[in-house]
Amino acid sequence: MRKESDRESLLNERAGDIVPLLCDIVHEDQVQELGRAVAARTETLDALVNNAGSAFAAPMN
């Protein structure tokens, strides 16, 4: 999730159903921490949603 406020909102709405975790895959330390966080919560991973992307704004000529 991009913003901590989005994470908090989702946790309040779906408490217990999901575990949203922040991770920027450009930073290896964050990827390692993501793995540790998942392993600490469960032995299996049922679903992973990769919501990565970028946007580039430019004038239309």
N, C-alpha and C positions, 0 to 999 in steps of 0.2 A: 504494500500500500504506500502511496506516495506521501500522504500526510498523516501525522500522528493523530490529528483530530478525526480523520476518516476511520482510522483503526479503532479509536475509542467509541465512536458512534456505532460501528459494526459490532463491537463486543457487547455493547449495551442492548442492541437489537437481537442478537443471536447467541447470547451467553450459553456456553456449554455445547453448542452445535459445531462451532468452527473455531480455529485458532489462527487469526491473521498475524502474519509476521512480516516485518520490514526487511528488505534485503536488496542492495544494489549489487548486481553480479559483477560490476566493474571492480569492486573491492573484495579481494579474496578473503579478508578477515570476516566480512559480513556473510559470505557464503559458508565459511567454516562455522560461524556462530549459528546460522540457520540450521545446519546439520545437527549441531549439538542440541539446539532447542527442540527439534523434531524428535530426536532420539530420547530426550529426557521425558517427553510426553507420551510416547507410544512406541511399540515394537514394530508396527506397520504403518505405512502411509497410504491412506485410502484414496486421497485425491490431492492433486497439486494444481493450483491455478497460477499460471505465469501471466501476469498482466503487465507485460513490458511493452514499451513503445516510445516513440518520440514524434514530435511534430515540428515542422519547419514552416514558419510563416514568411510569405514573400508577396509583394504586390503583384497583381495580375496586370500585365501590360498587353 
